[in-house]
């Protein structure tokens, strides 16, 4: 295995240079091959990983993880903002590591690399390791490419989304917590027209949304109308796109009514997520649809601005047309893969050593380290047994960068001291029972891989245009027809064949 000459506290710029220049074949230090044990009995691991924070972590938590896993880890960090470009470059130049974090599995370069045999198929090895063996079969299936599992899946919560409301505004107006889309619209109207904050000004609206049909209001509300999650498979194995269903049109009509009446921010189609959250935290709106754990972030952002803000979370919303609970699943609970290149992990012996490291990384102790840090340094257990951060700045510097590196984020039930975060954790866990999966995630469609993003733009543009009143329903249906003619029909046929092959 080629060993990048990078310290544990690797700078992002150095990581990028390594990706462009390639990794040296020269062995360093004690001259042991990566994945093999050095003279101290530790397994050496190199990891090409994604960084979601401004700076890489210091060695504090890395040292503790090394003790837990009996390893020596060398990271090469890629900034999240440039991950697609950098991973593409790394794959093309074979500048990889023992472990490669792949989070954009729909990327054509990634899919082609997986199908080419560049990475180990690990399915047959999972039973040898207790934590890997416990990965559910449905998760393995969703993370597979053409029926083969080319890495350890990042296990995420199946469905994180719901509705966050200003409970204090509901109380001010004598309103109950809404449980249906119809009631939610009435709340949006009241929050816009009835001065919910009592300041005597016309300065609030119902929904605060952003320019995102997936992680904003649209897709979650669409679940409440019974819309399938991206694709639906009929009894004959035919694939139907979500935007070809009645639920999708019903969602567009719902959003259009909100927009026409001013019960949603008028600039939602061009609003960024950060602006959406800041506007909500400043008291400009009372309904936020997104990840339920965003409630804690919104509270934090509102400190000193809306100190009286009280939130409530809803995860059991339904509609008249769809009285059954449903919520779309992001990635079917898959956040990507920890993949092992054959160019670095040379044989089964080395593969098993790296797999053991990942298995150990899934242990609760390792998860706690990568989530809260070290007891007494970063957190303490309060009287209720909750994990309370005691040094926020140190936690952000030394622990937070590892949040996206945890192979499994579910099932540990570590209690958060923040009531909204604790409630969000409970409701996200409840969502799993009602999660609607995307049946196409484990399937292969060459046309989708090469043209999917371009084709989706046709639908995204037409959806916004319909909601904003720029086109009619017949115009929208023409856009769907164009999507089919320009490649959508081929995608459906390819998915049908791939789906048939799995039966």
C-alpha positions in Angstrom: 0.0 0.0 0.0 1.3 3.4 -0.9 1.7 5.6 2.1 1.0 9.4 1.8 3.7 11.3 3.7 1.2 13.3 5.7 1.1 14.0 9.4 -2.1 13.4 11.4 -2.7 17.1 11.5 -2.7 17.4 7.7 -3.5 20.7 6.2 -6.2 20.9 3.6 -3.8 22.5 1.1 -1.3 19.6 1.5 -4.1 17.1 1.0 -5.1 18.8 -2.2 -1.4 18.8 -3.4 -1.3 15.1 -2.6 -4.3 14.4 -4.6 -3.0 16.2 -7.6 0.6 15.0 -7.4 -0.1 11.4 -6.3 1.2 9.5 -3.4 4.8 8.4 -3.1 5.6 4.7 -3.2 8.5 5.3 -0.8 8.1 3.6 2.6 8.9 5.7 5.6 9.5 5.2 9.3 9.8 1.6 10.2 9.4 0.4 6.6 6.2 -1.6 7.3 3.6 -1.8 4.6 0.3 0.1 5.3 -2.3 -2.2 6.7 0.4 -4.3 8.3 1.5 -4.1 11.9 4.6 -2.1 12.9 7.1 -3.1 15.6 4.6 -1.8 18.3 1.9 -4.1 17.0 -0.2 -1.3 15.6 -2.0 -1.4 12.2 -1.0 1.5 10.0 -4.0 3.1 8.2 -4.1 5.8 5.6 -7.5 7.5 5.1 -8.5 9.9 2.3 -11.4 11.7 4.1 -13.9 14.5 3.7 -13.6 17.6 5.9 -16.8 19.5 6.8 -15.2 22.1 9.0 -12.9 25.0 8.3 -9.8 23.3 9.7 -8.7 19.7 10.3 -8.8 18.4 13.8 -5.8 18.4 16.1 -4.3 15.0 17.2 -6.2 14.8 20.5 -9.1 12.6 19.3 -7.0 10.8 16.7 -4.6 9.7 19.5 -7.5 8.3 21.5 -9.0 6.5 18.5 -5.6 5.0 17.8 -5.5 3.6 21.3 -9.0 2.2 21.0 -8.3 0.6 17.6 -4.7 -0.3 18.1 -3.7 1.6 15.0 -1.7 4.5 13.6 -3.9 6.7 11.3 -2.7 9.2 8.7 -5.4 11.4 7.3 -5.5 13.3 4.0 -8.4 15.7 4.2 -10.5 17.0 1.3 -12.6 20.1 1.8 -16.3 19.3 1.5 -16.9 22.2 -0.9 -14.5 20.7 -3.5 -15.0 17.0 -2.7 -16.4 16.1 -6.1 -13.5 17.6 -8.1 -10.9 16.2 -5.7 -12.3 12.7 -5.6 -12.6 12.6 -9.4 -8.9 13.7 -9.6 -7.8 11.1 -7.0 -9.7 8.3 -8.8 -8.2 9.3 -12.2 -4.6 9.6 -10.9 -4.9 6.6 -8.5 -3.8 8.9 -5.7 -5.7 7.0 -3.0 -5.3 5.5 0.5 -6.2 2.4 2.4 -9.6 3.9 3.1 -11.4 6.3 0.7 -14.5 8.2 1.8 -17.0 8.2 -1.0 -20.1 10.3 -0.3 -21.4 11.1 -3.8 -22.2 7.7 -5.0 -24.3 9.0 -8.0 -21.2 10.7 -9.4 -20.3 9.1 -12.7 -16.6 8.9 -11.9 -17.3 7.2 -8.6 -19.8 4.8 -10.1 -17.5 3.9 -12.9 -14.6 3.3 -10.5 -16.8 1.0 -8.3 -18.0 -1.0 -11.3 -14.4 -1.3 -12.7 -13.2 -3.4 -9.8 -11.0 -0.6 -8.4 -12.3 -1.3 -4.9 -12.7 -4.5 -3.0 -16.1 -6.2 -2.8 -16.4 -6.8 0.9 -19.7 -8.6 1.2 -18.1 -12.0 1.9 -15.9 -10.6 4.7 -18.5 -8.9 6.9 -19.5 -12.0 8.8 -16.1 -12.1 10.4 -16.5 -8.9 12.3 -19.3 -8.3 14.8 -20.1 -4.7 14.1 -19.9 -5.2 10.3 -22.0 -8.4 10.5 -24.7 -6.3 12.2 -25.2 -4.0 9.2 -28.8 -4.7 8.1 -29.3 -6.5 4.8 -31.5 -3.7 3.4 -28.6 -1.2 4.1 -26.2 -3.5 2.3 -28.5 -3.7 -0.6 -29.0 0.0 -0.9 -25.3 0.6 -0.7 -24.5 -1.9 -3.4 -23.6 -1.3 -7.0 -24.8 -3.9 -9.5 -25.4 -6.2 -6.6 -21.9 -5.9 -5.1 -20.9 -4.1 -1.9 -17.7 -2.1 -2.6 -17.2 -0.6 0.8 -18.6 -0.3 4.4 -21.8 1.8 4.2 -22.0 5.0 6.2 -25.2 4.2 8.2 -27.4 7.2 8.7 -30.9 7.7 10.2 -33.4 6.6 7.6 -35.5 9.8 7.7 -34.5 13.0 9.5 -37.0 15.5 8.3 -40.1 17.0 9.8 -41.7 20.4 10.7 -40.4 22.8 13.3 -42.8 25.4 14.6 -42.8 28.5 16.9 -44.7 27.0 19.8 -44.9 30.4 21.5 -46.6 31.9 18.4 -49.1 29.1 18.4 -49.8 29.8 22.1 -50.1 33.6 21.4 -52.8 33.0 18.8 -54.6 30.2 20.6 -53.7 27.6 18.0 -53.1 23.9 18.4 -50.0 22.1 17.0 -51.1 21.2 13.4 -51.2 17.5 12.4 -52.3 17.7 8.8 -51.2 19.7 5.8 -54.5 21.5 5.8 -54.0 22.6 9.5 -50.4 23.5 8.7 -51.6 25.9 6.0 -54.1 27.5 8.4 -51.2 28.1 10.8 -49.1 29.6 8.0 -51.9 32.0 7.2 -52.3 33.0 10.9 -48.5 33.4 11.3 -48.6 35.8 8.4 -51.7 37.8 9.0 -52.4 37.7 12.8 -49.3 39.3 14.3 -48.1 36.2 16.1 -45.2 38.0 17.9 -47.5 40.8 19.1 -45.4 43.7 18.0 -48.1 45.4 16.1 -46.3 45.2 12.8 -46.9 43.2 9.6 -43.5 41.7 9.6 -43.9 37.9 9.8 -44.8 35.1 7.4 -45.7 31.5 7.8 -43.1 29.3 6.1 -39.4 30.3 5.7 -38.1 28.2 2.9 -35.0 28.0 0.6 -34.2 27.2 -3.0 -34.1 23.5 -2.5 -36.8 21.1 -3.6 -35.2 18.2 -1.7 -34.1 19.5 1.7 -36.5 22.4 2.0 -40.3 22.4 2.3 -41.2 20.7 -0.9 -40.1 17.0 -0.6 -41.1 16.6 3.0 -44.6 18.1 2.4 -44.7 15.9 -0.8 -44.3 12.8 1.5 -47.4 13.9 3.4 -49.3 13.8 0.1 -48.2 10.3 -0.6 -45.6 11.1 -3.3 -43.1 8.3 -3.8 -39.4 8.9 -2.9 -38.0 9.9 -6.3 -39.2 6.7 -8.0 -42.1 4.2 -7.7 -42.2 0.7 -9.0 -45.6 -0.7 -10.1 -46.8 -4.3 -10.0 -45.2 -5.0 -13.5 -41.8 -3.6 -12.5 -42.3 -0.3 -14.4 -40.6 2.7 -12.9 -42.6 5.9 -12.5 -40.9 9.2 -11.6 -42.2 11.1 -8.6 -43.1 14.1 -10.7 -45.4 11.9 -12.8 -47.7 11.2 -9.8 -50.7 13.0 -8.4 -48.9 13.6 -5.1 -46.3 15.7 -6.7 -48.8 17.9 -8.5 -50.8 18.2 -5.3 -47.6 19.4 -3.6 -47.0 22.0 -6.3 -50.5 23.3 -5.9 -50.0 23.5 -2.1 -46.8 25.4 -2.5 -48.4 27.7 -5.1 -51.3 28.5 -2.7 -48.7 29.4 0.0 -46.8 31.6 -2.5 -49.9 33.3 -4.0 -51.2 34.3 -0.6 -47.8 35.4 0.8 -47.8 32.7 3.5 -44.2 31.7 2.5 -41.3 34.0 1.9 -41.6 35.5 -1.5 -37.9 35.0 -2.3 -37.8 31.3 -1.3 -36.7 30.2 -4.8 -33.5 32.2 -4.4 -32.9 31.9 -0.7 -29.8 30.1 0.6 -30.0 27.7 3.6 -28.0 30.0 5.8 -30.3 32.9 5.1 -33.4 30.7 5.6 -32.1 29.8 9.1 -31.0 33.3 10.0 -34.4 34.8 9.0 -36.2 32.2 11.1 -33.9 32.8 14.0 -34.6 36.6 13.7 -38.4 36.0 14.1 -39.4 36.6 10.5 -41.3 33.3 10.2 -42.7 30.6 12.3 -42.6 27.4 10.2 -39.3 25.6 9.2 -39.3 22.4 7.3 -36.1 20.4 7.2 -34.0 18.1 9.4 -35.6 17.9 12.9 -32.2 18.4 14.6 -32.0 21.8 13.0 -34.2 22.9 15.9 -31.2 23.1 18.2 -29.2 25.1 15.6 -32.2 27.6 15.2 -32.3 28.0 19.0 -28.6 28.7 19.1 -28.8 31.2 16.3 -31.8 33.0 18.0 -29.9 33.6 21.3 -29.8 37.3 22.0 -32.3 38.0 19.2 -35.4 35.9 20.0 -34.7 34.7 23.5 -38.4 34.0 24.1 -38.5 31.6 21.1 -40.0 28.2 22.0 -40.1 25.5 19.4 -42.1 22.3 18.9 -41.4 19.5 16.5 -43.9 17.5 14.3 -43.1 14.2 12.6 -46.6 12.7 12.2 -48.1 15.1 9.6 -50.6 13.6 7.2 -53.0 15.0 4.6 -56.6 14.4 3.6 -55.5 12.6 0.4 -53.0 10.5 2.3 -54.0 9.7 5.9 -51.1 7.3 6.3 -47.9 8.5 7.9 -45.0 8.7 5.5 -41.6 10.5 5.3 -39.0 10.3 2.5 -35.7 8.6 3.3 -32.5 10.4 2.4 -30.3 7.9 0.6 -32.2 4.9 2.2 -30.1 5.5 5.3 -26.8 5.4 3.3 -24.4 8.4 3.5 -21.7 6.9 1.3 -19.0 4.2 1.5 -15.7 3.6 3.2 -14.1 2.0 0.2 -10.8 0.1 0.0 -8.7 0.4 -3.3 -7.0 -2.7 -4.5 -4.0 -0.6 -5.5 -3.5 0.2 -1.8 -5.0 -2.8 0.0 -3.1 -5.5 -1.8 -4.5 -8.8 -0.5 -7.1 -10.4 1.7 -4.8 -10.2 4.7 -4.4 -6.5 4.5 -8.1 -6.1 3.7 -9.1 -7.9 6.9 -6.8 -5.7 9.0 -8.4 -2.6 7.5 -11.9 -4.0 8.0 -11.1 -4.8 11.6 -10.1 -1.1 12.1 -13.5 0.0 10.7 -15.3 -2.6 12.8 -13.6 -1.2 15.9 -14.4 2.3 14.8 -18.1 1.5 15.0 -17.8 0.6 18.7 -19.8 2.8 21.1 -16.6 4.1 22.7 -15.2 5.3 19.4 -18.6 6.8 18.4 -18.6 8.7 21.7 -15.1 10.0 21.1 -16.0 11.2 17.6 -19.3 12.8 18.8 -18.6 14.3 22.2 -14.9 13.9 22.7 -13.2 13.0 26.0 -15.0 13.1 29.3 -13.7 15.9 31.5 -12.1 17.6 28.6 -14.8 18.2 26.1 -18.0 16.9 27.9 -19.4 15.8 31.2 -22.3 13.6 32.1 -24.9 15.6 33.8 -27.3 14.4 36.5 -29.7 13.1 33.9 -27.0 11.1 32.2 -26.9 13.5 29.2 -23.7 14.4 27.4 -23.1 18.1 28.1 -20.3 20.0 26.2 -18.2 21.9 28.7 -15.8 23.6 26.3 -17.5 24.5 23.1 -14.5 26.1 21.4 -12.3 23.1 22.2 -15.0 20.7 21.1 -15.4 22.5 17.8 -11.7 22.4 17.2 -10.9 18.9 18.2 -14.1 16.8 18.0 -16.6 18.3 15.5 -14.5 17.6 12.4 -15.0 13.9 13.0 -18.8 14.0 12.9 -19.0 13.1 9.2 -16.4 10.3 9.7 -18.5 8.0 12.0 -19.3 4.8 10.0 -22.6 4.5 12.0 -24.7 7.3 13.5 -27.6 5.2 14.7 -28.5 3.1 17.7 -26.3 4.4 20.4 -28.9 6.5 22.2 -26.6 9.0 23.8 -28.7 11.5 25.5 -28.3 15.2 24.6 -28.9 17.8 27.3 -30.7 20.1 24.9 -34.5 19.3 25.1 -35.1 20.1 21.4 -32.1 18.0 20.3 -33.3 15.1 22.5 -36.8 15.4 21.1 -35.4 15.5 17.6 -33.4 12.4 18.2 -36.5 10.6 19.4 -38.7 11.7 16.5 -36.0 10.9 13.9 -35.9 7.4 15.4 -39.7 7.2 15.2 -39.5 8.2 11.5 -37.8 5.0 10.6 -41.0 3.1 10.9 -42.6 5.3 8.2 -39.7 5.9 6.0 -40.3 5.7 2.2 -37.3 4.3 0.3 -36.0 5.1 -3.1 -36.0 1.8 -5.0 -33.5 3.0 -7.6 -30.6 3.7 -5.3 -28.9 0.3 -5.6 -29.8 0.0 -9.3 -27.7 1.0 -12.3 -28.8 3.2 -15.2 -26.0 4.4 -17.5 -28.3 7.1 -18.9 -29.0 8.4 -15.4 -25.3 8.4 -14.5 -24.4 10.5 -17.5 -27.6 12.6 -18.0 -29.5 12.4 -14.8 -28.4 15.8 -13.4 -29.1 17.6 -16.7 -32.5 16.0 -17.1 -33.5 16.7 -13.5 -32.9 20.4 -14.2 -35.8 20.3 -16.7 -38.2 19.2 -13.9 -36.7 21.4 -11.2 -37.0 24.5 -13.3 -40.6 23.6 -14.3 -41.6 23.0 -10.7 -40.4 26.4 -9.5 -42.0 28.0 -12.6 -45.3 26.4 -11.8 -45.3 27.4 -8.1 -44.3 31.0 -9.0 -47.1 31.2 -11.6 -44.9 31.5 -14.6 -46.3 28.4 -16.4 -49.5 26.4 -16.4 -50.1 22.8 -15.4 -50.1 21.8 -19.1 -46.7 23.5 -19.5 -45.4 21.5 -16.6 -46.7 18.3 -18.1 -45.0 19.2 -21.4 -41.7 19.6 -19.4 -42.3 16.0 -18.1 -42.8 14.9 -21.7 -39.6 16.6 -22.7 -37.8 14.8 -19.8 -39.1 11.5 -21.1 -38.1 12.2 -24.7 -34.6 13.4 -23.9 -33.6 10.4 -21.8 -36.1 9.9 -19.0 -37.8 7.0 -20.8 -34.5 5.3 -21.3 -33.7 5.7 -17.6 -37.0 4.0 -16.7 -36.3 1.1 -19.0 -32.7 0.7 -17.7 -34.0 0.7 -14.1 -36.7 -1.8 -15.0 -34.1 -4.2 -16.4 -31.8 -3.7 -13.4 -34.6 -4.2 -11.0 -35.7 -7.4 -12.8 -32.2 -8.7 -12.5 -32.4 -8.4 -8.7 -35.5 -10.6 -8.4 
